[in-house]
Amino acid sequence: MKTNATWLVGLMAMGLVAACSAEPSGEAAAPSTASTPAPTAESGKPAPAQQASATGTIEAIDPVAKTVTIAHGPVPALQWPAMTMTFQAPNLDFTAFQPGQRVAFEISASGMNAAVTSLRHE
C-alpha cells in the first residue's frame, strides 16, 4: 500500500514538472541547432564539413572498425575542449601506429560527426 502511494506521488510530481515546463499557449519554442549543422540559405542542406588540425596521443586503434581513439588537446577551429574521442578513419592505414604514440592529425567535422583524414607521427 505504501509503495502504491509513493508511485502516485511520484507520478503527480512528474506531471507538475511537465506542466510547468510547457510553453505558454500561442508561443512556439525556438528550434534547437545545438548538434545539427546550420542549413545553408540557398539549398537547405547542412553546411559543409569543417577542417581542423590537432595533436594528441593514440589511446586505441580498431583496424576492423576503421576507428582510432585519440586523447587530444583543444581544437580552437572547432571550438572543442581537450578530450578523448574515437574517430572514424575509413581511409587510413594504421600499420605504422600503435597506442601511446604522439600524433598530429587532420579532422573533417560536420556537427557531431568527425573523421580523421590524415595521421602522422609527431
MODELLER restraints for C-alpha pairs under 7 A, 6 or more apart:
rsr = mdl.restraints
at = mdl.atoms
rsr.add(forms.Gaussian(group=physical.xy_distance, feature=features.Distance(at['CA:23:A'], at['CA:29:A']), mean=6.83, stdev=0.5))
rsr.add(forms.Gaussian(group=physical.xy_distance, feature=features.Distance(at['CA:35:A'], at['CA:111:A']), mean=5.60, stdev=0.5))
rsr.add(forms.Gaussian(group=physical.xy_distance, feature=features.Distance(at['CA:35:A'], at['CA:112:A']), mean=6.07, stdev=0.5))
rsr.add(forms.Gaussian(group=physical.xy_distance, feature=features.Distance(at['CA:36:A'], at['CA:111:A']), mean=5.27, stdev=0.5))
rsr.add(forms.Gaussian(group=physical.xy_distance, feature=features.Distance(at['CA:37:A'], at['CA:46:A']), mean=5.45, stdev=0.5))
rsr.add(forms.Gaussian(group=physical.xy_distance, feature=features.Distance(at['CA:37:A'], at['CA:47:A']), mean=5.93, stdev=0.5))
rsr.add(forms.Gaussian(group=physical.xy_distance, feature=features.Distance(at['CA:37:A'], at['CA:110:A']), mean=6.59, stdev=0.5))
rsr.add(forms.Gaussian(group=physical.xy_distance, feature=features.Distance(at['CA:37:A'], at['CA:111:A']), mean=5.07, stdev=0.5))
rsr.add(forms.Gaussian(group=physical.xy_distance, feature=features.Distance(at['CA:38:A'], at['CA:46:A']), mean=5.75, stdev=0.5))
rsr.add(forms.Gaussian(group=physical.xy_distance, feature=features.Distance(at['CA:38:A'], at['CA:47:A']), mean=5.95, stdev=0.5))
rsr.add(forms.Gaussian(group=physical.xy_distance, feature=features.Distance(at['CA:39:A'], at['CA:45:A']), mean=4.99, stdev=0.5))
rsr.add(forms.Gaussian(group=physical.xy_distance, feature=features.Distance(at['CA:39:A'], at['CA:46:A']), mean=4.29, stdev=0.5))
rsr.add(forms.Gaussian(group=physical.xy_distance, feature=features.Distance(at['CA:39:A'], at['CA:47:A']), mean=5.56, stdev=0.5))
rsr.add(forms.Gaussian(group=physical.xy_distance, feature=features.Distance(at['CA:40:A'], at['CA:46:A']), mean=6.27, stdev=0.5))
rsr.add(forms.Gaussian(group=physical.xy_distance, feature=features.Distance(at['CA:40:A'], at['CA:47:A']), mean=5.77, stdev=0.5))
rsr.add(forms.Gaussian(group=physical.xy_distance, feature=features.Distance(at['CA:48:A'], at['CA:110:A']), mean=6.94, stdev=0.5))
rsr.add(forms.Gaussian(group=physical.xy_distance, feature=features.Distance(at['CA:49:A'], at['CA:108:A']), mean=5.94, stdev=0.5))
rsr.add(forms.Gaussian(group=physical.xy_distance, feature=features.Distance(at['CA:49:A'], at['CA:109:A']), mean=5.17, stdev=0.5))
rsr.add(forms.Gaussian(group=physical.xy_distance, feature=features.Distance(at['CA:49:A'], at['CA:110:A']), mean=4.53, stdev=0.5))
rsr.add(forms.Gaussian(group=physical.xy_distance, feature=features.Distance(at['CA:50:A'], at['CA:108:A']), mean=5.62, stdev=0.5))
rsr.add(forms.Gaussian(group=physical.xy_distance, feature=features.Distance(at['CA:50:A'], at['CA:109:A']), mean=5.17, stdev=0.5))
rsr.add(forms.Gaussian(group=physical.xy_distance, feature=features.Distance(at['CA:50:A'], at['CA:110:A']), mean=6.29, stdev=0.5))
rsr.add(forms.Gaussian(group=physical.xy_distance, feature=features.Distance(at['CA:51:A'], at['CA:107:A']), mean=5.61, stdev=0.5))
rsr.add(forms.Gaussian(group=physical.xy_distance, feature=features.Distance(at['CA:51:A'], at['CA:108:A']), mean=4.70, stdev=0.5))
rsr.add(forms.Gaussian(group=physical.xy_distance, feature=features.Distance(at['CA:51:A'], at['CA:109:A']), mean=6.46, stdev=0.5))
rsr.add(forms.Gaussian(group=physical.xy_distance, feature=features.Distance(at['CA:52:A'], at['CA:77:A']), mean=6.00, stdev=0.5))
rsr.add(forms.Gaussian(group=physical.xy_distance, feature=features.Distance(at['CA:52:A'], at['CA:78:A']), mean=7.00, stdev=0.5))
rsr.add(forms.Gaussian(group=physical.xy_distance, feature=features.Distance(at['CA:52:A'], at['CA:106:A']), mean=5.77, stdev=0.5))
rsr.add(forms.Gaussian(group=physical.xy_distance, feature=features.Distance(at['CA:52:A'], at['CA:107:A']), mean=5.18, stdev=0.5))
rsr.add(forms.Gaussian(group=physical.xy_distance, feature=features.Distance(at['CA:52:A'], at['CA:108:A']), mean=6.68, stdev=0.5))
rsr.add(forms.Gaussian(group=physical.xy_distance, feature=features.Distance(at['CA:53:A'], at['CA:105:A']), mean=5.79, stdev=0.5))
rsr.add(forms.Gaussian(group=physical.xy_distance, feature=features.Distance(at['CA:53:A'], at['CA:106:A']), mean=4.54, stdev=0.5))
rsr.add(forms.Gaussian(group=physical.xy_distance, feature=features.Distance(at['CA:53:A'], at['CA:107:A']), mean=6.12, stdev=0.5))
rsr.add(forms.Gaussian(group=physical.xy_distance, feature=features.Distance(at['CA:54:A'], at['CA:72:A']), mean=6.91, stdev=0.5))
rsr.add(forms.Gaussian(group=physical.xy_distance, feature=features.Distance(at['CA:54:A'], at['CA:75:A']), mean=6.16, stdev=0.5))
rsr.add(forms.Gaussian(group=physical.xy_distance, feature=features.Distance(at['CA:54:A'], at['CA:104:A']), mean=5.80, stdev=0.5))
rsr.add(forms.Gaussian(group=physical.xy_distance, feature=features.Distance(at['CA:54:A'], at['CA:105:A']), mean=5.51, stdev=0.5))
rsr.add(forms.Gaussian(group=physical.xy_distance, feature=features.Distance(at['CA:54:A'], at['CA:106:A']), mean=6.46, stdev=0.5))
rsr.add(forms.Gaussian(group=physical.xy_distance, feature=features.Distance(at['CA:55:A'], at['CA:72:A']), mean=5.72, stdev=0.5))
rsr.add(forms.Gaussian(group=physical.xy_distance, feature=features.Distance(at['CA:55:A'], at['CA:73:A']), mean=6.41, stdev=0.5))
rsr.add(forms.Gaussian(group=physical.xy_distance, feature=features.Distance(at['CA:55:A'], at['CA:103:A']), mean=5.65, stdev=0.5))
rsr.add(forms.Gaussian(group=physical.xy_distance, feature=features.Distance(at['CA:55:A'], at['CA:104:A']), mean=4.28, stdev=0.5))
rsr.add(forms.Gaussian(group=physical.xy_distance, feature=features.Distance(at['CA:55:A'], at['CA:105:A']), mean=6.11, stdev=0.5))
rsr.add(forms.Gaussian(group=physical.xy_distance, feature=features.Distance(at['CA:56:A'], at['CA:70:A']), mean=6.09, stdev=0.5))
rsr.add(forms.Gaussian(group=physical.xy_distance, feature=features.Distance(at['CA:56:A'], at['CA:71:A']), mean=5.35, stdev=0.5))
rsr.add(forms.Gaussian(group=physical.xy_distance, feature=features.Distance(at['CA:56:A'], at['CA:72:A']), mean=3.97, stdev=0.5))
rsr.add(forms.Gaussian(group=physical.xy_distance, feature=features.Distance(at['CA:56:A'], at['CA:73:A']), mean=6.21, stdev=0.5))
rsr.add(forms.Gaussian(group=physical.xy_distance, feature=features.Distance(at['CA:56:A'], at['CA:102:A']), mean=5.65, stdev=0.5))
rsr.add(forms.Gaussian(group=physical.xy_distance, feature=features.Distance(at['CA:56:A'], at['CA:103:A']), mean=5.53, stdev=0.5))
rsr.add(forms.Gaussian(group=physical.xy_distance, feature=features.Distance(at['CA:56:A'], at['CA:104:A']), mean=6.55, stdev=0.5))
rsr.add(forms.Gaussian(group=physical.xy_distance, feature=features.Distance(at['CA:57:A'], at['CA:70:A']), mean=5.48, stdev=0.5))
rsr.add(forms.Gaussian(group=physical.xy_distance, feature=features.Distance(at['CA:57:A'], at['CA:71:A']), mean=5.25, stdev=0.5))
rsr.add(forms.Gaussian(group=physical.xy_distance, feature=features.Distance(at['CA:57:A'], at['CA:72:A']), mean=6.47, stdev=0.5))
rsr.add(forms.Gaussian(group=physical.xy_distance, feature=features.Distance(at['CA:57:A'], at['CA:100:A']), mean=5.89, stdev=0.5))
rsr.add(forms.Gaussian(group=physical.xy_distance, feature=features.Distance(at['CA:57:A'], at['CA:101:A']), mean=5.54, stdev=0.5))
rsr.add(forms.Gaussian(group=physical.xy_distance, feature=features.Distance(at['CA:57:A'], at['CA:102:A']), mean=4.42, stdev=0.5))
rsr.add(forms.Gaussian(group=physical.xy_distance, feature=features.Distance(at['CA:57:A'], at['CA:103:A']), mean=5.99, stdev=0.5))
rsr.add(forms.Gaussian(group=physical.xy_distance, feature=features.Distance(at['CA:58:A'], at['CA:69:A']), mean=5.98, stdev=0.5))
rsr.add(forms.Gaussian(group=physical.xy_distance, feature=features.Distance(at['CA:58:A'], at['CA:70:A']), mean=4.52, stdev=0.5))
rsr.add(forms.Gaussian(group=physical.xy_distance, feature=features.Distance(at['CA:58:A'], at['CA:71:A']), mean=6.47, stdev=0.5))
rsr.add(forms.Gaussian(group=physical.xy_distance, feature=features.Distance(at['CA:58:A'], at['CA:98:A']), mean=6.92, stdev=0.5))
rsr.add(forms.Gaussian(group=physical.xy_distance, feature=features.Distance(at['CA:58:A'], at['CA:99:A']), mean=4.80, stdev=0.5))
rsr.add(forms.Gaussian(group=physical.xy_distance, feature=features.Distance(at['CA:58:A'], at['CA:100:A']), mean=5.38, stdev=0.5))
rsr.add(forms.Gaussian(group=physical.xy_distance, feature=features.Distance(at['CA:58:A'], at['CA:101:A']), mean=5.62, stdev=0.5))
rsr.add(forms.Gaussian(group=physical.xy_distance, feature=features.Distance(at['CA:58:A'], at['CA:102:A']), mean=6.52, stdev=0.5))
rsr.add(forms.Gaussian(group=physical.xy_distance, feature=features.Distance(at['CA:59:A'], at['CA:69:A']), mean=5.30, stdev=0.5))
rsr.add(forms.Gaussian(group=physical.xy_distance, feature=features.Distance(at['CA:59:A'], at['CA:70:A']), mean=5.38, stdev=0.5))
rsr.add(forms.Gaussian(group=physical.xy_distance, feature=features.Distance(at['CA:59:A'], at['CA:71:A']), mean=6.56, stdev=0.5))
rsr.add(forms.Gaussian(group=physical.xy_distance, feature=features.Distance(at['CA:59:A'], at['CA:99:A']), mean=4.96, stdev=0.5))
rsr.add(forms.Gaussian(group=physical.xy_distance, feature=features.Distance(at['CA:59:A'], at['CA:100:A']), mean=6.12, stdev=0.5))
rsr.add(forms.Gaussian(group=physical.xy_distance, feature=features.Distance(at['CA:60:A'], at['CA:68:A']), mean=5.84, stdev=0.5))
rsr.add(forms.Gaussian(group=physical.xy_distance, feature=features.Distance(at['CA:60:A'], at['CA:69:A']), mean=4.97, stdev=0.5))
rsr.add(forms.Gaussian(group=physical.xy_distance, feature=features.Distance(at['CA:60:A'], at['CA:99:A']), mean=5.36, stdev=0.5))
rsr.add(forms.Gaussian(group=physical.xy_distance, feature=features.Distance(at['CA:61:A'], at['CA:67:A']), mean=6.09, stdev=0.5))
rsr.add(forms.Gaussian(group=physical.xy_distance, feature=features.Distance(at['CA:61:A'], at['CA:68:A']), mean=4.53, stdev=0.5))
rsr.add(forms.Gaussian(group=physical.xy_distance, feature=features.Distance(at['CA:61:A'], at['CA:69:A']), mean=6.29, stdev=0.5))
rsr.add(forms.Gaussian(group=physical.xy_distance, feature=features.Distance(at['CA:61:A'], at['CA:99:A']), mean=6.98, stdev=0.5))
rsr.add(forms.Gaussian(group=physical.xy_distance, feature=features.Distance(at['CA:62:A'], at['CA:68:A']), mean=6.23, stdev=0.5))
rsr.add(forms.Gaussian(group=physical.xy_distance, feature=features.Distance(at['CA:63:A'], at['CA:94:A']), mean=6.79, stdev=0.5))
rsr.add(forms.Gaussian(group=physical.xy_distance, feature=features.Distance(at['CA:66:A'], at['CA:88:A']), mean=6.21, stdev=0.5))
rsr.add(forms.Gaussian(group=physical.xy_distance, feature=features.Distance(at['CA:66:A'], at['CA:89:A']), mean=5.33, stdev=0.5))
rsr.add(forms.Gaussian(group=physical.xy_distance, feature=features.Distance(at['CA:66:A'], at['CA:90:A']), mean=5.28, stdev=0.5))
rsr.add(forms.Gaussian(group=physical.xy_distance, feature=features.Distance(at['CA:67:A'], at['CA:86:A']), mean=6.47, stdev=0.5))
rsr.add(forms.Gaussian(group=physical.xy_distance, feature=features.Distance(at['CA:67:A'], at['CA:87:A']), mean=5.47, stdev=0.5))
rsr.add(forms.Gaussian(group=physical.xy_distance, feature=features.Distance(at['CA:67:A'], at['CA:88:A']), mean=4.58, stdev=0.5))
rsr.add(forms.Gaussian(group=physical.xy_distance, feature=features.Distance(at['CA:67:A'], at['CA:89:A']), mean=5.17, stdev=0.5))
rsr.add(forms.Gaussian(group=physical.xy_distance, feature=features.Distance(at['CA:68:A'], at['CA:86:A']), mean=5.55, stdev=0.5))
rsr.add(forms.Gaussian(group=physical.xy_distance, feature=features.Distance(at['CA:68:A'], at['CA:87:A']), mean=5.42, stdev=0.5))
rsr.add(forms.Gaussian(group=physical.xy_distance, feature=features.Distance(at['CA:68:A'], at['CA:88:A']), mean=6.70, stdev=0.5))
rsr.add(forms.Gaussian(group=physical.xy_distance, feature=features.Distance(at['CA:68:A'], at['CA:89:A']), mean=6.70, stdev=0.5))
rsr.add(forms.Gaussian(group=physical.xy_distance, feature=features.Distance(at['CA:69:A'], at['CA:84:A']), mean=6.86, stdev=0.5))
rsr.add(forms.Gaussian(group=physical.xy_distance, feature=features.Distance(at['CA:69:A'], at['CA:85:A']), mean=5.41, stdev=0.5))
rsr.add(forms.Gaussian(group=physical.xy_distance, feature=features.Distance(at['CA:69:A'], at['CA:86:A']), mean=3.98, stdev=0.5))
rsr.add(forms.Gaussian(group=physical.xy_distance, feature=features.Distance(at['CA:69:A'], at['CA:87:A']), mean=6.09, stdev=0.5))
rsr.add(forms.Gaussian(group=physical.xy_distance, feature=features.Distance(at['CA:70:A'], at['CA:84:A']), mean=5.50, stdev=0.5))
rsr.add(forms.Gaussian(group=physical.xy_distance, feature=features.Distance(at['CA:70:A'], at['CA:85:A']), mean=5.58, stdev=0.5))
rsr.add(forms.Gaussian(group=physical.xy_distance, feature=features.Distance(at['CA:70:A'], at['CA:86:A']), mean=6.40, stdev=0.5))
rsr.add(forms.Gaussian(group=physical.xy_distance, feature=features.Distance(at['CA:71:A'], at['CA:83:A']), mean=5.71, stdev=0.5))
rsr.add(forms.Gaussian(group=physical.xy_distance, feature=features.Distance(at['CA:71:A'], at['CA:84:A']), mean=3.94, stdev=0.5))
rsr.add(forms.Gaussian(group=physical.xy_distance, feature=features.Distance(at['CA:71:A'], at['CA:85:A']), mean=6.46, stdev=0.5))
rsr.add(forms.Gaussian(group=physical.xy_distance, feature=features.Distance(at['CA:72:A'], at['CA:82:A']), mean=5.62, stdev=0.5))
rsr.add(forms.Gaussian(group=physical.xy_distance, feature=features.Distance(at['CA:72:A'], at['CA:83:A']), mean=5.70, stdev=0.5))
rsr.add(forms.Gaussian(group=physical.xy_distance, feature=features.Distance(at['CA:72:A'], at['CA:84:A']), mean=6.07, stdev=0.5))
rsr.add(forms.Gaussian(group=physical.xy_distance, feature=features.Distance(at['CA:73:A'], at['CA:81:A']), mean=6.91, stdev=0.5))
rsr.add(forms.Gaussian(group=physical.xy_distance, feature=features.Distance(at['CA:73:A'], at['CA:82:A']), mean=4.14, stdev=0.5))
rsr.add(forms.Gaussian(group=physical.xy_distance, feature=features.Distance(at['CA:73:A'], at['CA:83:A']), mean=6.64, stdev=0.5))
rsr.add(forms.Gaussian(group=physical.xy_distance, feature=features.Distance(at['CA:74:A'], at['CA:80:A']), mean=5.66, stdev=0.5))
rsr.add(forms.Gaussian(group=physical.xy_distance, feature=features.Distance(at['CA:74:A'], at['CA:81:A']), mean=4.39, stdev=0.5))
rsr.add(forms.Gaussian(group=physical.xy_distance, feature=features.Distance(at['CA:74:A'], at['CA:82:A']), mean=4.18, stdev=0.5))
rsr.add(forms.Gaussian(group=physical.xy_distance, feature=features.Distance(at['CA:75:A'], at['CA:81:A']), mean=6.40, stdev=0.5))
rsr.add(forms.Gaussian(group=physical.xy_distance, feature=features.Distance(at['CA:87:A'], at['CA:114:A']), mean=6.17, stdev=0.5))
rsr.add(forms.Gaussian(group=physical.xy_distance, feature=features.Distance(at['CA:87:A'], at['CA:115:A']), mean=5.22, stdev=0.5))
rsr.add(forms.Gaussian(group=physical.xy_distance, feature=features.Distance(at['CA:87:A'], at['CA:116:A']), mean=6.17, stdev=0.5))
rsr.add(forms.Gaussian(group=physical.xy_distance, feature=features.Distance(at['CA:88:A'], at['CA:114:A']), mean=6.83, stdev=0.5))
rsr.add(forms.Gaussian(group=physical.xy_distance, feature=features.Distance(at['CA:88:A'], at['CA:115:A']), mean=4.67, stdev=0.5))
rsr.add(forms.Gaussian(group=physical.xy_distance, feature=features.Distance(at['CA:88:A'], at['CA:116:A']), mean=6.34, stdev=0.5))
rsr.add(forms.Gaussian(group=physical.xy_distance, feature=features.Distance(at['CA:89:A'], at['CA:115:A']), mean=5.58, stdev=0.5))
rsr.add(forms.Gaussian(group=physical.xy_distance, feature=features.Distance(at['CA:89:A'], at['CA:116:A']), mean=5.12, stdev=0.5))
rsr.add(forms.Gaussian(group=physical.xy_distance, feature=features.Distance(at['CA:89:A'], at['CA:117:A']), mean=6.51, stdev=0.5))
rsr.add(forms.Gaussian(group=physical.xy_distance, feature=features.Distance(at['CA:92:A'], at['CA:118:A']), mean=6.93, stdev=0.5))
rsr.add(forms.Gaussian(group=physical.xy_distance, feature=features.Distance(at['CA:102:A'], at['CA:121:A']), mean=6.26, stdev=0.5))
rsr.add(forms.Gaussian(group=physical.xy_distance, feature=features.Distance(at['CA:102:A'], at['CA:122:A']), mean=5.58, stdev=0.5))
rsr.add(forms.Gaussian(group=physical.xy_distance, feature=features.Distance(at['CA:103:A'], at['CA:119:A']), mean=6.67, stdev=0.5))
rsr.add(forms.Gaussian(group=physical.xy_distance, feature=features.Distance(at['CA:103:A'], at['CA:120:A']), mean=5.54, stdev=0.5))
rsr.add(forms.Gaussian(group=physical.xy_distance, feature=features.Distance(at['CA:103:A'], at['CA:121:A']), mean=4.53, stdev=0.5))
rsr.add(forms.Gaussian(group=physical.xy_distance, feature=features.Distance(at['CA:103:A'], at['CA:122:A']), mean=4.64, stdev=0.5))
rsr.add(forms.Gaussian(group=physical.xy_distance, feature=features.Distance(at['CA:104:A'], at['CA:119:A']), mean=6.04, stdev=0.5))
rsr.add(forms.Gaussian(group=physical.xy_distance, feature=features.Distance(at['CA:104:A'], at['CA:120:A']), mean=5.45, stdev=0.5))
rsr.add(forms.Gaussian(group=physical.xy_distance, feature=features.Distance(at['CA:104:A'], at['CA:121:A']), mean=6.25, stdev=0.5))
rsr.add(forms.Gaussian(group=physical.xy_distance, feature=features.Distance(at['CA:104:A'], at['CA:122:A']), mean=5.53, stdev=0.5))
rsr.add(forms.Gaussian(group=physical.xy_distance, feature=features.Distance(at['CA:105:A'], at['CA:116:A']), mean=6.69, stdev=0.5))
rsr.add(forms.Gaussian(group=physical.xy_distance, feature=features.Distance(at['CA:105:A'], at['CA:118:A']), mean=5.45, stdev=0.5))
rsr.add(forms.Gaussian(group=physical.xy_distance, feature=features.Distance(at['CA:105:A'], at['CA:119:A']), mean=4.46, stdev=0.5))
rsr.add(forms.Gaussian(group=physical.xy_distance, feature=features.Distance(at['CA:105:A'], at['CA:120:A']), mean=6.28, stdev=0.5))
rsr.add(forms.Gaussian(group=physical.xy_distance, feature=features.Distance(at['CA:106:A'], at['CA:116:A']), mean=5.70, stdev=0.5))
rsr.add(forms.Gaussian(group=physical.xy_distance, feature=features.Distance(at['CA:106:A'], at['CA:117:A']), mean=5.51, stdev=0.5))
rsr.add(forms.Gaussian(group=physical.xy_distance, feature=features.Distance(at['CA:106:A'], at['CA:118:A']), mean=5.20, stdev=0.5))
rsr.add(forms.Gaussian(group=physical.xy_distance, feature=features.Distance(at['CA:106:A'], at['CA:119:A']), mean=6.73, stdev=0.5))
rsr.add(forms.Gaussian(group=physical.xy_distance, feature=features.Distance(at['CA:107:A'], at['CA:114:A']), mean=6.56, stdev=0.5))
rsr.add(forms.Gaussian(group=physical.xy_distance, feature=features.Distance(at['CA:107:A'], at['CA:115:A']), mean=5.62, stdev=0.5))
rsr.add(forms.Gaussian(group=physical.xy_distance, feature=features.Distance(at['CA:107:A'], at['CA:116:A']), mean=4.63, stdev=0.5))
rsr.add(forms.Gaussian(group=physical.xy_distance, feature=features.Distance(at['CA:107:A'], at['CA:117:A']), mean=5.76, stdev=0.5))
rsr.add(forms.Gaussian(group=physical.xy_distance, feature=features.Distance(at['CA:108:A'], at['CA:114:A']), mean=5.61, stdev=0.5))
rsr.add(forms.Gaussian(group=physical.xy_distance, feature=features.Distance(at['CA:108:A'], at['CA:115:A']), mean=5.38, stdev=0.5))
rsr.add(forms.Gaussian(group=physical.xy_distance, feature=features.Distance(at['CA:108:A'], at['CA:116:A']), mean=6.48, stdev=0.5))
rsr.add(forms.Gaussian(group=physical.xy_distance, feature=features.Distance(at['CA:108:A'], at['CA:117:A']), mean=6.65, stdev=0.5))
rsr.add(forms.Gaussian(group=physical.xy_distance, feature=features.Distance(at['CA:109:A'], at['CA:115:A']), mean=6.46, stdev=0.5))
